[in-house]
Amino acid sequence: MADPFQDVDAAGAEFIRLFADSMDQRQSDPKMEKIVADYLARLTFEPSGLTIEVGAGAGAVTRRIAAFAHPTKVVGYEPSQGFVKEAQQRVTGLENLSFEAADGAALPLEDESVDNVVMHTVLSHVVAPSALINEGFRVLKPGGKLVICDVDFSKAALGSFPNDPLDICAKAFVSEFVTDAHIVAKLGPLTSAAGFSVEHFDITSRVITSKEQMLPWVTEATRLMAERGEIGKDLAEALVGEHDRRLRAGQLYGYQAIATYIASK
Ligand SMILES: C[S@@+](CC[C@H](N)C(=O)[O-])C[C@H]1O[C@@H](n2cnc3c(N)ncnc32)[C@H](O)[C@@H]1O
């Protein structure tokens, strides 16, 4: 199956609702709040400036950017009409924030018109990341910043022992819901080919032990395996039950490596 984040509207209303909530929940994790706050603190926001998020989804990160950067204008560009609708419904009291439908490879913006471009967990879901990075370079003013924050999905795990079946679910989720699990390793060559200079590159480890943040990794991976007839419904339910049991028992151990990469034009 192709990564559904490549064409979210085709994945349907249920997918949009599930992942709009899941991305809101992910961003409300204090670790994720700190990652976003740290990269925003490295940027400059002029009152009359423009900062954009490319691939804004339902706006979980865009709302944080707009609250931090106020009164700078912030626009979230997102190719999915369903996510744009969700994003617009989830905003309250941020008059400097708006959302528009647009592909990150063809932004409706003049050359050199933007101060900061943010791509937050987007490039791991696109087939041609260089097209988005080149477009970011085109719209940025000289000296403008590109922030890429992405999960190094090649390192993601949900295992507490060798051959842990929940870890197999996590690996299956990555192979079904991520386009390039190794994108973080490629950011240096991709951004320098576009003309950027790297300013900052760091990885933060995030453990998920007490929240349901990795539950969709198990429910979605097992649902697909069951739909294809690879496993039966009983095993799919048992694996979800095992996730819930570990969560209740304090035995859950999810791991993600989150990269923050900042480059200058
Ligand atoms: C995992 S979501 C992240 C959403 C949001 N940045 C967040 O962190 O809450 C990945 C997003 O990338 C978007 N996306 C996929 N292909 C894209 C493209 N070519 N241009 C811009 N965004 C794209 C998807 O529609 C989806 O909203």
The ligand as a Gaussian input file, in Angstrom:
#p B3LYP/6-31G(d) Opt

LIG

0 1
 C        2.127000      13.476000       9.208000
 S        1.289000      14.819000       8.477000
 C        1.993000      16.206000       9.342000
 C        1.038000      17.359000       9.466000
 C        1.556000      18.533000      10.308000
 N        2.760000      19.091000       9.774000
 C        1.762000      18.128000      11.753000
 O        2.883000      17.807000      12.129000
 O        0.780000      18.107000      12.518000
 C        2.037000      14.917000       6.874000
 C        1.387000      15.996000       6.004000
 O        2.123000      16.157000       4.794000
 C        1.191000      16.497000       3.795000
 N        1.758000      16.315000       2.455000
 C        1.887000      15.174000       1.743000
 N        2.381000      15.432000       0.525000
 C        2.597000      16.777000       0.469000
 C        3.077000      17.671000      -0.542000
 N        3.452000      17.234000      -1.747000
 N        3.118000      18.980000      -0.250000
 C        2.753000      19.442000       0.967000
 N        2.283000      18.642000       1.957000
 C        2.200000      17.334000       1.700000
 C        0.028000      15.576000       4.075000
 O       -1.155000      15.969000       3.401000
 C       -0.052000      15.683000       5.601000
 O       -0.888000      16.706000       6.007000

